Amino acid sequence: MGLRHFKSRAQSRPRTWALAPSAYWGGEPGLRDAFVSAEYAQLHPVDVNFNNIWQLIGVRFWEREGGFTLSLRWRCLRKVNGWLHCFAHLAGEAGQDLGWLSHDLLGAEPQPAEWAPGDEGYETRHLELGPRSGRGGCLTLGPHGYEIQHRDGGASEARLTLALCDGVTGERLAVASSTLPVDETCTAVVLTAGTVPGSEVVFRRGPLRPCRVAFDGGLELTGYAVTHGENTLLVRLHWRAPERDAEPVRFFGHGVAQTDAEAESLLSFDQELCLEQRLRGREFEFDIFRTIDGGAAPAFLRGGVCRSKGLERLVIRASSVECHEQARCFFLPLT
């Protein structure tokens, strides 16, 4: 695959160059000139897999003279039909908002839809913060240059939450595995300014477990995955939409301690399926994140499908997992 380069629109800032796929010439890949700044040789190798679609393979996040710089190296894993937005929220150690480094991936030049698996790109973004940035601190000259100091003299530990989002819906891509700390929703990683990231995998999403639960109307649940985090639970449900137009329906899910249709619900997993927006006969999936606030974690997911209007439960026509026909619900282990 050929290469081409792009220059940052911010002429007052250091030049930023990126590698991206070039167009084919005469049906064959054509080599293009490419330049990569020495700045990118300082990126720390990481491995953050965003839903097996996009991968973050290099990062450097640092603070200097009251400003923050974020450098990223991306790799395409699977071709996408659309564009991606990089969500990047900067917060202080007390959780206060400091600013944003959010942007379209490589400034949408080229758009992610033009990338092919294996293509890589670099980018850098800057954020300048002054002494009145709301951080509760001031800019002082220290032994290593200008530093932001708290009024009580404590060190600054800014944290950046980084995620990839669908450019149209704004929905985040779930993290499949990561060598960086993952936030409580399992859809973003967390960076601390000036910290060298580790190389060991600290988070890995649970594998997809095949199953088949067929509902009246043609909707089918074909797989699920369970991932446990620190005080969090991520459940991924894999569906196949009906072959014909379907009425609005809703997934209802209860975290319970045992496979009992009358067991007390410890955690809710309810979510609209939005079948009217899905392609007929196509497979789709969604993630449900829940925080476990004290108490025991549920051992099973008691679930089913009901009509959005009236909440009447759909009949289960067939099931490969334990189910309760009269209550029109099924049970999935969460362990």
Summary of the structure (lengths in Angstrom):
residues: 335
radius of gyration: 23.5
end to end distance: 43.9
largest distance: 72.7
contacts: 1021
relative contact order: 0.12
helix: 4%
strand: 47%
